[in-house]
Amino acid sequence: MGTASTQLPEGRYGRSSDARADHKLKIAGAVLGTLLLVLVGYFAYHYVAQNKISGEVITFEPHRSSVSVHLEVRKDADASGYCTVRSQAADGSEVGRADFRFDGSATRIDKVVTLRTTAPGTTAELLGCHAD
């Protein structure tokens, strides 16, 4: 004797409850993915568009109790703000941190600043620039 199939004929009685649940999960995933994409885009836009001052370390030269840092700062003509620079010792401990202000109407500023340290610094790192 043969065994009878316990499955319903496919397509005859509508979707199974598993198929309905899978469809709802796909929709929920698509909605959440879209919301996440919109949120990331919003924050990226505000970070790029609203950041009126930015900078980078060109070179640095460590000394016994300070570090000379050559900064290049780009900003809007009407913006003023500051950049935070720090230095670390060879063991990774922070030995100096300071904020340097940038005002005026120039849009590109090349400046060598001196960061005083508590011990010989081996690095100069720009932590960030912030508009007022």
C-alpha positions in Angstrom: 0.0 0.0 0.0 1.1 3.5 -0.7 1.3 6.3 1.8 -1.0 9.2 1.5 0.5 12.7 1.2 -0.1 15.0 4.2 0.5 18.2 2.3 -2.3 20.2 0.7 -2.3 20.7 -3.0 -0.1 23.7 -3.8 -2.1 26.8 -4.7 -5.5 25.3 -4.0 -6.2 26.7 -0.5 -4.3 30.1 -0.7 -1.1 31.0 1.0 0.2 29.1 4.0 0.7 31.0 7.2 4.5 30.7 6.8 4.3 32.4 3.4 2.2 35.3 4.8 4.7 35.7 7.7 7.6 35.7 5.2 5.9 38.4 3.1 5.3 40.6 6.2 8.9 40.2 7.3 10.1 41.2 3.8 8.0 44.3 3.9 9.1 45.2 7.4 12.7 44.7 6.4 12.4 46.9 3.3 10.7 49.7 5.4 13.4 49.5 8.1 16.2 49.4 5.5 14.8 52.5 3.8 14.5 54.4 7.1 18.1 53.5 8.0 19.3 54.7 4.6 17.4 58.0 4.9 18.8 58.5 8.4 22.4 57.9 7.3 21.9 60.3 4.4 20.5 62.9 6.7 23.5 62.8 9.0 26.0 62.6 6.2 24.4 65.7 4.6 24.6 67.7 7.8 28.1 66.6 8.5 29.3 67.7 5.1 27.1 70.7 4.4 27.1 72.2 7.9 30.8 71.7 8.6 32.1 75.3 7.8 35.7 74.7 9.0 38.0 71.7 8.3 41.7 71.1 8.5 44.5 68.7 8.2 48.0 68.2 9.6 50.6 68.8 6.9 53.7 68.0 9.0 54.8 68.1 12.6 58.2 68.3 14.3 58.6 67.0 17.9 60.8 68.9 20.4 61.7 68.2 24.0 58.7 70.0 25.5 56.5 70.8 22.5 55.5 69.8 19.0 55.4 72.2 16.1 52.4 71.4 13.9 51.8 72.7 10.4 48.1 73.0 9.9 46.1 73.8 6.8 42.6 75.0 7.6 39.8 75.6 5.1 36.7 77.5 6.1 33.9 79.7 4.8 34.9 83.4 4.6 32.4 84.4 7.4 33.2 81.4 9.6 35.3 81.4 12.7 36.2 78.5 14.9 38.9 76.3 16.4 40.8 73.1 15.7 41.8 70.7 18.4 45.3 69.1 18.2 46.8 66.5 20.5 50.1 64.7 20.9 51.0 61.3 22.3 54.2 59.9 23.7 55.8 56.7 22.4 53.8 54.6 24.9 50.5 56.0 23.6 49.7 58.3 26.6 48.5 61.8 25.8 51.1 64.4 26.6 49.5 67.5 25.1 46.2 68.9 23.8 45.2 72.4 22.7 42.6 74.3 20.7 43.8 76.8 18.1 41.4 79.6 16.9 41.0 80.6 13.3 39.2 83.9 12.6 39.3 86.3 9.7 38.0 86.4 6.2 40.6 84.1 4.7 39.2 80.8 3.4 42.5 78.9 3.4 45.0 79.3 6.3 48.4 77.7 6.5 49.8 78.1 10.0 52.5 76.5 12.1 51.3 76.2 15.7 53.2 75.1 18.8 51.6 72.5 21.0 53.2 72.4 24.5 53.7 68.9 25.9 54.3 67.5 29.4 56.8 64.9 28.0 58.4 64.4 24.6 55.6 63.9 22.0 56.0 61.6 19.1 52.8 62.4 17.2 50.5 65.3 16.3 46.9 64.4 15.6 44.1 66.7 14.5 41.0 65.6 16.5 38.7 67.9 14.7 37.7 71.4 13.8 34.5 73.2 14.9 32.8 76.4 13.8 31.4 78.8 16.4 
